[in-house]
Amino acid sequence: MEVHTGVLIVGAGPAGLATAACLNQINIPYVTVEREDCSASLWRNRAYDRLKLHLAKEFCELPHMSYPVDAPTYIPKDQFVKYLENYIECFDIRPKFQTAIESCSYDEGRKCWFSLARDMTTSMVVRYTARFLVVASGENSAEYIPIIRGLHGFAGEVIHSSRYKSGASYSGKNVLTVGCGNSGMEIAYDLASHGANTSIVIHNPVHVVTKEIIRLGMILVQHKPMDVVDDLLVRLSNFVFGDLSRHGIVRPKVGPLLLKEKTGRSPVIDVGTVTLIKNGTIKVHGDISKIKDNIVEFEGRKESTFDAIVFATGYKSMANSWLKNGESMLNDDGLPKQKFPNHWKGANGLYCAGLAKRGLAGIAMDAKNITNDILSSYHTQI
Protein backbone atom coordinates (compact mmCIF):
# COMPACT_ATOMS: atom_id res chain seq x y z
CA MET A 1 0.00 0.00 0.00
CA GLU A 2 1.32 3.44 -0.93
CA VAL A 3 0.12 6.80 0.40
CA HIS A 4 1.06 10.19 -1.09
CA THR A 5 0.67 13.33 0.98
CA GLY A 6 2.04 16.84 1.29
CA VAL A 7 3.36 16.46 4.83
CA LEU A 8 4.11 13.39 6.92
CA ILE A 9 4.04 14.03 10.69
CA VAL A 10 5.68 11.33 12.78
CA GLY A 11 4.19 11.33 16.27
CA ALA A 12 0.79 12.21 17.74
CA GLY A 13 1.91 13.77 21.00
CA PRO A 14 1.32 17.49 21.63
CA ALA A 15 3.97 18.47 19.03
CA GLY A 16 2.44 16.37 16.26
CA LEU A 17 -1.08 17.48 17.13
CA ALA A 18 -0.07 21.17 17.19
CA THR A 19 1.57 20.88 13.77
CA ALA A 20 -1.45 19.05 12.36
CA ALA A 21 -3.80 21.75 13.67
CA CYS A 22 -1.70 24.52 12.11
CA LEU A 23 -1.62 22.71 8.76
CA ASN A 24 -5.40 22.24 8.95
CA GLN A 25 -5.81 25.99 9.29
CA ILE A 26 -4.17 26.57 5.90
CA ASN A 27 -5.60 23.48 4.15
CA ILE A 28 -2.31 21.72 3.49
CA PRO A 29 -2.79 17.93 3.30
CA TYR A 30 -0.90 15.83 5.81
CA VAL A 31 -0.85 12.41 7.45
CA THR A 32 0.03 11.85 11.11
CA VAL A 33 1.38 8.43 12.12
CA GLU A 34 1.76 7.21 15.70
CA ARG A 35 3.29 3.94 16.89
CA GLU A 36 1.13 3.80 20.07
CA ASP A 37 -2.60 3.05 20.14
CA CYS A 38 -3.54 6.56 21.29
CA SER A 39 -2.46 10.17 21.08
CA ALA A 40 -0.19 11.66 23.77
CA SER A 41 0.64 8.24 25.22
CA LEU A 42 3.27 9.75 27.53
CA TRP A 43 0.57 11.79 29.25
CA ARG A 44 -2.07 9.08 29.22
CA ASN A 45 -0.01 6.03 30.14
CA ARG A 46 3.40 7.05 31.48
CA ALA A 47 2.68 9.89 33.90
CA TYR A 48 2.20 9.62 37.65
CA ASP A 49 -1.22 10.32 39.14
CA ARG A 50 -0.47 13.62 40.93
CA LEU A 51 1.21 15.25 37.91
CA LYS A 52 0.16 18.78 36.97
CA LEU A 53 1.62 21.03 34.29
CA HIS A 54 4.52 22.74 36.02
CA LEU A 55 3.92 26.10 34.35
CA ALA A 56 0.83 28.29 34.45
CA LYS A 57 -1.74 27.54 31.75
CA GLU A 58 -0.99 30.71 29.77
CA PHE A 59 2.44 29.21 28.92
CA CYS A 60 1.04 25.78 28.02
CA GLU A 61 -1.51 26.35 25.25
CA LEU A 62 -1.28 24.75 21.83
CA PRO A 63 -1.93 26.93 18.75
CA HIS A 64 -5.44 28.20 18.03
CA MET A 65 -7.12 26.86 21.20
CA SER A 66 -7.15 28.20 24.76
CA TYR A 67 -8.03 26.28 27.89
CA PRO A 68 -11.60 26.59 29.21
CA VAL A 69 -12.08 29.80 31.22
CA ASP A 70 -12.76 27.81 34.40
CA ALA A 71 -9.58 25.70 34.07
CA PRO A 72 -7.22 25.94 37.07
CA THR A 73 -3.98 27.90 36.69
CA TYR A 74 -1.93 24.69 36.90
CA ILE A 75 -3.63 22.03 34.79
CA PRO A 76 -3.81 18.47 36.24
CA LYS A 77 -2.78 15.60 33.99
CA ASP A 78 -6.32 14.35 33.35
CA GLN A 79 -7.55 17.81 32.40
CA PHE A 80 -4.62 18.24 30.03
CA VAL A 81 -5.47 14.94 28.35
CA LYS A 82 -9.09 16.15 28.02
CA TYR A 83 -7.79 19.39 26.47
CA LEU A 84 -5.85 17.32 23.91
CA GLU A 85 -8.94 15.23 23.13
CA ASN A 86 -10.94 18.41 22.52
CA TYR A 87 -8.07 19.75 20.40
CA ILE A 88 -8.11 16.61 18.22
CA GLU A 89 -11.88 16.90 17.76
CA CYS A 90 -11.81 20.64 17.10
CA PHE A 91 -9.24 20.36 14.30
CA ASP A 92 -10.43 16.98 13.01
CA ILE A 93 -7.02 15.37 13.48
CA ARG A 94 -7.07 11.67 12.60
CA PRO A 95 -3.75 10.00 13.41
CA LYS A 96 -2.93 6.57 12.00
CA PHE A 97 -2.40 4.74 15.29
CA GLN A 98 -0.23 1.67 15.80
CA THR A 99 1.74 2.67 12.72
CA ALA A 100 5.47 2.45 13.32
CA ILE A 101 7.91 4.18 10.96
CA GLU A 102 10.72 1.70 10.30
CA SER A 103 12.80 3.80 7.93
CA CYS A 104 12.61 7.21 6.32
CA SER A 105 15.00 8.65 3.77
CA TYR A 106 15.14 11.50 1.28
CA ASP A 107 14.90 10.61 -2.40
CA GLU A 108 17.02 13.14 -4.31
CA GLY A 109 15.56 12.15 -7.66
CA ARG A 110 11.92 12.50 -6.67
CA LYS A 111 12.58 15.36 -4.23
CA CYS A 112 10.51 13.74 -1.53
CA TRP A 113 10.70 11.79 1.72
CA PHE A 114 10.10 8.08 1.31
CA SER A 115 9.00 6.24 4.44
CA LEU A 116 8.29 2.61 5.23
CA ALA A 117 5.82 2.07 8.05
CA ARG A 118 4.34 -1.07 9.57
CA ASP A 119 0.75 -1.40 10.65
CA MET A 120 1.31 -3.09 14.00
CA THR A 121 -2.15 -4.67 14.03
CA THR A 122 -1.88 -6.37 10.63
CA SER A 123 1.93 -6.34 10.03
CA MET A 124 1.19 -4.80 6.62
CA VAL A 125 3.85 -2.45 5.24
CA VAL A 126 2.65 1.01 4.18
CA ARG A 127 4.80 3.28 2.00
CA TYR A 128 4.41 7.01 2.58
CA THR A 129 5.69 9.58 0.09
CA ALA A 130 5.72 13.20 1.27
CA ARG A 131 7.40 16.43 0.16
CA PHE A 132 7.80 17.54 3.79
CA LEU A 133 8.64 15.49 6.88
CA VAL A 134 8.00 16.62 10.48
CA VAL A 135 9.78 14.70 13.24
CA ALA A 136 7.40 15.01 16.21
CA SER A 137 8.22 11.70 17.86
CA GLY A 138 9.37 13.48 20.99
CA GLU A 139 12.33 13.93 23.31
CA ASN A 140 10.73 11.26 25.48
CA SER A 141 10.55 8.31 23.10
CA ALA A 142 12.48 5.79 25.19
CA GLU A 143 13.16 5.46 28.90
CA TYR A 144 16.70 6.18 30.03
CA ILE A 145 18.24 4.35 32.99
CA PRO A 146 21.97 4.91 33.61
CA ILE A 147 24.44 2.04 33.78
CA ILE A 148 25.22 1.31 37.45
CA ARG A 149 27.46 -1.48 38.68
CA GLY A 150 25.32 -4.23 40.19
CA LEU A 151 21.95 -2.80 39.18
CA HIS A 152 20.90 -5.95 37.33
CA GLY A 153 21.44 -7.95 40.49
CA PHE A 154 19.38 -5.64 42.71
CA ALA A 155 17.15 -7.80 44.91
CA GLY A 156 14.21 -5.37 45.00
CA GLU A 157 11.95 -3.66 42.46
CA VAL A 158 13.42 -1.38 39.79
CA ILE A 159 11.13 0.86 37.74
CA HIS A 160 11.45 3.92 35.54
CA SER A 161 9.34 6.94 36.48
CA SER A 162 7.23 6.30 33.37
CA ARG A 163 5.75 3.27 35.17
CA TYR A 164 5.31 4.98 38.54
CA LYS A 165 1.72 5.91 39.37
CA SER A 166 1.43 6.44 43.12
CA GLY A 167 3.26 5.88 46.39
CA ALA A 168 0.28 4.02 47.86
CA SER A 169 1.80 0.58 47.24
CA TYR A 170 5.15 1.55 48.82
CA SER A 171 3.95 2.45 52.33
CA GLY A 172 6.47 1.25 54.93
CA LYS A 173 9.05 0.31 52.28
CA ASN A 174 12.53 1.77 51.80
CA VAL A 175 12.46 3.48 48.41
CA LEU A 176 15.22 5.34 46.56
CA THR A 177 14.40 7.90 43.89
CA VAL A 178 17.23 8.57 41.45
CA GLY A 179 17.02 11.95 39.73
CA CYS A 180 16.43 15.46 41.02
CA GLY A 181 14.38 17.03 38.23
CA ASN A 182 10.71 17.85 38.62
CA SER A 183 9.64 14.22 38.30
CA GLY A 184 12.20 12.88 40.77
CA MET A 185 11.49 15.53 43.41
CA GLU A 186 7.73 15.15 43.06
CA ILE A 187 7.84 11.34 43.13
CA ALA A 188 9.98 11.51 46.29
CA TYR A 189 7.36 13.77 47.87
CA ASP A 190 4.56 11.42 46.79
CA LEU A 191 6.37 8.39 48.22
CA ALA A 192 7.00 10.11 51.55
CA SER A 193 3.40 11.33 51.69
CA HIS A 194 2.24 7.73 51.38
CA GLY A 195 4.45 6.54 54.23
CA ALA A 196 7.46 5.20 52.34
CA ASN A 197 10.91 5.60 53.90
CA THR A 198 12.14 7.83 51.11
CA SER A 199 15.61 8.76 49.86
CA ILE A 200 16.65 10.70 46.78
CA VAL A 201 19.87 10.92 44.79
CA ILE A 202 20.78 14.55 44.04
CA HIS A 203 24.07 14.63 42.16
CA ASN A 204 23.68 17.74 39.97
CA PRO A 205 23.30 21.38 40.99
CA VAL A 206 19.62 22.34 40.72
CA HIS A 207 17.51 25.48 41.01
CA VAL A 208 14.54 25.01 43.33
CA VAL A 209 11.79 27.60 42.96
CA THR A 210 8.10 28.00 43.71
CA LYS A 211 5.48 27.99 40.95
CA GLU A 212 4.76 31.64 41.74
CA ILE A 213 8.44 32.61 41.37
CA ILE A 214 8.86 30.93 37.99
CA ARG A 215 5.56 32.38 36.74
CA LEU A 216 6.76 35.84 37.73
CA GLY A 217 10.05 35.20 35.94
CA MET A 218 8.36 34.13 32.70
CA ILE A 219 6.26 37.28 32.73
CA LEU A 220 9.14 39.64 33.57
CA VAL A 221 11.57 38.15 31.01
CA GLN A 222 9.27 39.39 28.24
CA HIS A 223 10.11 42.96 29.34
CA LYS A 224 13.46 42.81 31.18
CA PRO A 225 16.93 41.33 30.41
CA MET A 226 17.20 37.66 31.36
CA ASP A 227 20.18 38.15 33.69
CA VAL A 228 18.27 40.80 35.66
CA VAL A 229 15.25 38.50 35.98
CA ASP A 230 17.43 35.53 36.93
CA ASP A 231 19.09 37.54 39.68
CA LEU A 232 15.67 38.40 41.11
CA LEU A 233 14.47 34.77 40.91
CA VAL A 234 17.55 33.51 42.76
CA ARG A 235 17.14 36.15 45.48
CA LEU A 236 13.47 35.29 45.92
CA SER A 237 14.21 31.55 46.01
CA ASN A 238 16.96 32.01 48.59
CA PHE A 239 14.56 34.08 50.69
CA VAL A 240 11.87 31.37 50.53
CA PHE A 241 14.05 28.28 50.97
CA GLY A 242 17.20 29.57 52.66
CA ASP A 243 20.61 27.96 52.10
CA LEU A 244 19.88 24.43 50.85
CA SER A 245 23.51 23.44 50.31
CA ARG A 246 23.76 21.94 53.82
CA HIS A 247 20.83 19.69 52.85
CA GLY A 248 22.56 18.42 49.72
CA ILE A 249 20.94 20.81 47.22
CA VAL A 250 23.41 23.14 45.49
CA ARG A 251 22.25 25.94 43.23
CA PRO A 252 23.88 26.23 39.75
CA LYS A 253 26.03 29.28 39.08
CA VAL A 254 23.98 30.07 35.97
CA GLY A 255 20.51 31.53 36.64
CA PRO A 256 17.38 29.39 36.17
CA LEU A 257 16.08 30.97 32.96
CA LEU A 258 19.50 31.15 31.28
CA LEU A 259 20.22 27.55 32.29
CA LYS A 260 16.96 26.48 30.66
CA GLU A 261 17.83 28.52 27.58
CA LYS A 262 21.34 27.04 27.25
CA THR A 263 20.86 23.41 28.32
CA GLY A 264 17.13 22.68 28.41
CA ARG A 265 17.34 21.87 32.13
CA SER A 266 14.30 23.23 33.93
CA PRO A 267 14.27 24.59 37.47
CA VAL A 268 12.52 22.33 39.98
CA ILE A 269 9.17 23.67 41.11
CA ASP A 270 8.83 22.63 44.72
CA VAL A 271 5.63 20.80 45.75
CA GLY A 272 6.70 20.38 49.38
CA THR A 273 9.76 18.19 48.89
CA VAL A 274 12.17 20.75 50.34
CA THR A 275 10.35 20.85 53.68
CA LEU A 276 10.51 17.05 53.91
CA ILE A 277 14.23 17.13 53.08
CA LYS A 278 14.88 19.78 55.69
CA ASN A 279 13.08 17.86 58.44
CA GLY A 280 14.76 14.58 57.54
CA THR A 281 11.67 12.79 56.22
CA ILE A 282 13.40 12.50 52.82
CA LYS A 283 17.11 11.65 52.96
CA VAL A 284 19.48 13.05 50.33
CA HIS A 285 22.35 10.99 48.87
CA GLY A 286 25.08 11.68 46.32
CA ASP A 287 25.94 9.48 43.34
CA ILE A 288 25.52 5.72 43.49
CA SER A 289 28.84 3.85 43.45
CA LYS A 290 27.51 0.29 43.21
CA ILE A 291 24.67 -2.02 44.16
CA LYS A 292 24.88 -5.47 45.74
CA ASP A 293 21.71 -7.46 46.48
CA ASN A 294 19.47 -4.83 48.09
CA ILE A 295 22.30 -2.67 49.41
CA VAL A 296 23.12 0.57 47.61
CA GLU A 297 26.53 2.12 48.16
CA PHE A 298 26.79 5.88 47.61
CA GLU A 299 29.83 8.11 47.15
CA GLY A 300 31.77 8.33 50.39
CA ARG A 301 31.05 4.60 50.97
CA LYS A 302 27.74 5.27 52.70
CA GLU A 303 25.37 2.31 52.42
CA SER A 304 21.62 1.88 52.73
CA THR A 305 19.18 -0.97 52.13
CA PHE A 306 16.24 -0.49 49.76
CA ASP A 307 13.17 -2.42 48.70
CA ALA A 308 12.69 -0.43 45.49
CA ILE A 309 14.44 2.07 43.23
CA VAL A 310 12.56 4.55 41.03
CA PHE A 311 14.66 6.01 38.21
CA ALA A 312 13.45 9.51 37.34
CA THR A 313 16.37 9.86 34.95
CA GLY A 314 14.51 11.00 31.88
CA TYR A 315 14.17 9.79 28.34
CA LYS A 316 15.95 9.89 25.02
CA SER A 317 14.94 10.57 21.44
CA MET A 318 14.75 7.58 19.09
CA ALA A 319 14.45 9.58 15.86
CA ASN A 320 17.84 8.42 14.55
CA SER A 321 16.71 4.79 14.69
CA TRP A 322 14.39 5.36 11.72
CA LEU A 323 15.43 8.70 10.14
CA LYS A 324 18.20 7.95 7.65
CA ASN A 325 18.88 11.43 6.23
CA GLY A 326 18.55 13.62 9.29
CA GLU A 327 22.15 14.83 9.55
CA SER A 328 21.20 18.35 8.50
CA MET A 329 18.99 18.74 11.57
CA LEU A 330 19.70 16.16 14.29
CA ASN A 331 22.83 15.22 16.25
CA ASP A 332 23.83 11.72 17.36
CA ASP A 333 21.37 11.92 20.28
CA GLY A 334 18.45 12.55 17.95
CA LEU A 335 18.13 16.17 19.11
CA PRO A 336 18.52 19.40 17.11
CA LYS A 337 22.04 20.48 16.14
CA GLN A 338 21.09 24.13 15.97
CA LYS A 339 20.33 26.12 19.09
CA PHE A 340 16.95 27.72 19.70
CA PRO A 341 15.38 29.50 17.87
CA ASN A 342 16.87 27.96 14.69
CA HIS A 343 16.58 24.32 15.73
CA TRP A 344 13.36 23.37 13.95
CA LYS A 345 14.48 23.25 10.29
CA GLY A 346 16.77 20.94 8.37
CA ALA A 347 17.39 20.47 4.64
CA ASN A 348 15.05 19.21 1.92
CA GLY A 349 11.77 19.88 3.70
CA LEU A 350 12.80 18.28 7.00
CA TYR A 351 11.52 19.75 10.27
CA CYS A 352 11.26 18.86 13.94
CA ALA A 353 8.68 19.92 16.51
CA GLY A 354 9.01 19.53 20.26
CA LEU A 355 12.68 18.51 20.39
CA ALA A 356 14.16 21.73 21.80
CA LYS A 357 13.42 21.05 25.51
CA ARG A 358 11.22 24.14 25.70
CA GLY A 359 7.94 22.57 26.81
CA LEU A 360 4.50 23.25 25.42
CA ALA A 361 5.27 26.90 24.63
CA GLY A 362 8.20 25.73 22.50
CA ILE A 363 5.99 23.16 20.79
CA ALA A 364 3.47 25.86 19.84
CA MET A 365 6.28 28.03 18.45
CA ASP A 366 7.73 25.13 16.45
CA ALA A 367 4.37 24.21 14.93
CA LYS A 368 3.73 27.78 13.77
CA ASN A 369 7.25 28.20 12.33
CA ILE A 370 7.07 24.88 10.48
CA THR A 371 3.65 25.62 9.02
CA ASN A 372 4.63 29.08 7.83
CA ASP A 373 7.79 27.70 6.22
CA ILE A 374 5.91 24.92 4.45
CA LEU A 375 3.30 27.40 3.22
CA SER A 376 5.99 29.66 1.76
CA SER A 377 7.15 26.93 -0.65
CA TYR A 378 4.22 24.50 -0.84
CA HIS A 379 2.51 25.64 -3.99
CA THR A 380 5.75 26.09 -5.95
CA GLN A 381 7.22 22.70 -5.03
CA ILE A 382 4.29 20.31 -4.91
Salt bridges, closest charged atoms under 4 A:
GLU2 OE2 - HIS4 NE2 3.69
GLU2 OE2 - ARG110 NH2 3.94
GLU36 OE2 - ARG35 NE 3.74
GLU58 OE2 - ARG215 NE 2.98
GLU85 OE2 - ARG44 NH1 2.92
ASP92 OD1 - ARG94 NE 2.93
GLU102 OE2 - ARG118 NE 2.75
GLU108 OE1 - LYS111 NZ 3.48
GLU186 OE2 - ARG50 NE 3.18
GLU186 OE1 - HIS54 NE2 3.39
ASP190 OD1 - HIS194 ND1 3.58
ASP231 OD2 - ARG235 NE 2.87
GLU261 OE1 - ARG358 NH2 3.51
ASP287 OD1 - HIS203 ND1 3.44
ASP366 OD1 - HIS343 NE2 2.72
ASP373 OD2 - LYS345 NZ 3.06
